[in-house]
Amino acid sequence: METEQGHPLDAAIALEPAEAHQYRGQTSVDYANMVGPFGGVIAATLLNGAMQHPERLGDPLSLTVHYAAPIADGGFDVRARPMRTNRSTQHWLIELTQAGAVAAFATAVFATRRDTWTSTELRFPAPPAAETVPVAPAHPRAAWTRRYEMRFVTGALGETEANREPDSLTQVWMRDQPARALDYPALASLCDAFFPRIFVRRPAWVPVGTVALTTLFHADAAQLAAQGTQPVLGVARAGHFGNGFFDQSAEIWSGDGKLLAVSQQVVYFKE
C-alpha cells in the first residue's frame, strides 16, 4: 500500500541531489530479489538520475543497463552526466557506485519527438481482456513480485512441474501494485518484470543474473498519460540458451494495442 512517501516505486527510485551530477539513493525492501534489488527497479533508478537532471533534453528514447556487480542492501551513489547534446538527441552516461566501485552503469538517449509517418510491424497478440484473467499470487522467493499485479495468459511460472515447456513464451497483463500511473521509470522497470526464461522452460531453480538490458521506448508522453493506471500486456520469449547465457526479448503493449516499449537482455545462468 502507499505510504506517506508516496508509491513504493517512487520511494525505491528516489534520488537526493548531492553535488553537481551526483545523487544519493537507497535500496528498498519492497523490490528485493533473490540476490540484491530487482533489476527493473535499478534500471528505473538509473533512468531517474538523468530524468531529474537540470540539463535533461526531451524524453527517454533508449536505455542500456549493465549490471556489473551485485548491489548490496543500503545506500548508493548515482552519477548522471550528459555526454553530448545535439539538436534533438542527448546522450547520457549514468553510474551507480557503492563503496567507491561501480556496481551498475547505463547509457541512455533522450530525444525530442516529432510527428512523422508511423507503422508497427509487430502484431498485438489480442489476448483475453485483463479483467477476465485471474491475478497470480506473488512468488515467495522474490519480494518484488508483490509490487506487481500479474495476470498470466500463458507461460506462468510453474505451470508444469513434471514436464519441460516446449518454449519460453509468456503473455501477461501487469501493472504496478498498488496501481500507479505509467511513466518512463515505471515502464523501464516493467520491461524487466518477467521471470527468467529458463525458469519457464525448465521448472527448476538455478542461479541467474541479468548481465545487460536494453530498452527502447516507443511511447511518447501523451501515450503514457493516456495509459494511466490501466494494465499493460507484457510478452517475453527467449531466442537461445547455451554456454551459460540466454537472451530474453520483451514487448510492452497498451490495452488498445499500441506498442509502448521493447527490450532485449542477456542473462547468465549456472547449473
Secondary structure, DSSP 8 states (H G I E B T S, - for coil): --BTTB-HHHHHT--EE-STTEEEEE--GGGB-SSSB-HHHHHHHHHHHHHT-TT--SEEEEEEEEE-S---SSEEEEEEEEEEE-SSEEEEEEEEEETTEEEEEEEEEEE----------S-------GGGS------TT-GGGGGEEEEEEE--TTS-SSS--S---EEEEEEESS-----HHHHHHHTT-S--HHHHHSSS---EEEEEEEEEE---HHHHHHHTT--EEEEEE-S-EETTEEEEEEEEE-TTS-EEEEEEEEEEE--
